[in-house]
Amino acid sequence: MIGNEYRDLVMKRTGLKKEELECPREQSAVTPCVARDGDLAMTDDGKCAGCGHSVLDLVIKEREKT
């Protein structure tokens, strides 16, 4: 759920579509990314599978931008 919230916040702020978004933290374009894929890209310990950052921390930072 929190991964989907982050994805939705990023998409709303940037106006980009999933296919257009390039996350500055991603390791490669084919790696799952919580900014594009939401909950599907989260590991069991609440981190983004693409970069290893805490999704909760990412959501908090993104909320500050709005």
HUDA-V171950 format. One record per residue. N is the residue number from 1. RES is the residue in three letters. PHI is phi in whole degrees, -180 to 180 (NA if undefined). OMEGA is omega in degrees with one decimal (none if undefined). Layout:
n->N res->RES phi->PHI omega->OMEGA
n->N res->RES phi->PHI omega->OMEGA
//
This chain:
n->1 res->MET phi->NA omega->-177.8
n->2 res->ILE phi->-71 omega->176.1
n->3 res->GLY phi->-65 omega->177.4
n->4 res->ASN phi->-66 omega->177.2
n->5 res->GLU phi->-62 omega->179.8
n->6 res->TYR phi->-61 omega->178.8
n->7 res->ARG phi->-56 omega->-177.9
n->8 res->ASP phi->-65 omega->177.6
n->9 res->LEU phi->-63 omega->-180.0
n->10 res->VAL phi->-65 omega->-179.1
n->11 res->MET phi->-64 omega->179.9
n->12 res->LYS phi->-68 omega->-177.8
n->13 res->ARG phi->-68 omega->-174.7
n->14 res->THR phi->-88 omega->-175.6
n->15 res->GLY phi->74 omega->-179.7
n->16 res->LEU phi->-89 omega->172.3
n->17 res->LYS phi->-90 omega->-178.8
n->18 res->LYS phi->-51 omega->-176.7
n->19 res->GLU phi->-70 omega->-176.6
n->20 res->GLU phi->-92 omega->-172.9
n->21 res->LEU phi->-77 omega->172.5
n->22 res->GLU phi->-120 omega->-178.4
n->23 res->CYS phi->-77 omega->180.0
n->24 res->PRO phi->-67 omega->-179.1
n->25 res->ARG phi->-96 omega->-173.9
n->26 res->GLU phi->-66 omega->179.9
n->27 res->GLN phi->-81 omega->175.7
n->28 res->SER phi->-159 omega->-177.3
n->29 res->ALA phi->-70 omega->-178.7
n->30 res->VAL phi->-98 omega->177.9
n->31 res->THR phi->-76 omega->176.0
n->32 res->PRO phi->-57 omega->-177.5
n->33 res->CYS phi->-137 omega->-177.8
n->34 res->VAL phi->-64 omega->178.3
n->35 res->ALA phi->-67 omega->178.1
n->36 res->ARG phi->-101 omega->-168.8
n->37 res->ASP phi->-109 omega->178.0
n->38 res->GLY phi->62 omega->-176.1
n->39 res->ASP phi->-57 omega->-178.6
n->40 res->LEU phi->-63 omega->-178.1
n->41 res->ALA phi->-100 omega->-179.9
n->42 res->MET phi->-92 omega->174.2
n->43 res->THR phi->-84 omega->-179.0
n->44 res->ASP phi->-63 omega->180.0
n->45 res->ASP phi->-96 omega->172.3
n->46 res->GLY phi->81 omega->179.5
n->47 res->LYS phi->-111 omega->175.9
n->48 res->CYS phi->-75 omega->179.9
n->49 res->ALA phi->-66 omega->-177.3
n->50 res->GLY phi->-82 omega->-174.9
n->51 res->CYS phi->-129 omega->178.9
n->52 res->GLY phi->85 omega->178.1
n->53 res->HIS phi->-77 omega->175.7
n->54 res->SER phi->-65 omega->-179.7
n->55 res->VAL phi->-67 omega->177.2
n->56 res->LEU phi->-60 omega->177.6
n->57 res->ASP phi->-62 omega->179.3
n->58 res->LEU phi->-64 omega->178.9
n->59 res->VAL phi->-65 omega->-179.7
n->60 res->ILE phi->-60 omega->179.2
n->61 res->LYS phi->-65 omega->-179.5
n->62 res->GLU phi->-68 omega->177.7
n->63 res->ARG phi->-62 omega->179.2
n->64 res->GLU phi->-65 omega->-178.5
n->65 res->LYS phi->-79 omega->-177.6
n->66 res->THR phi->-98 omega->none
//
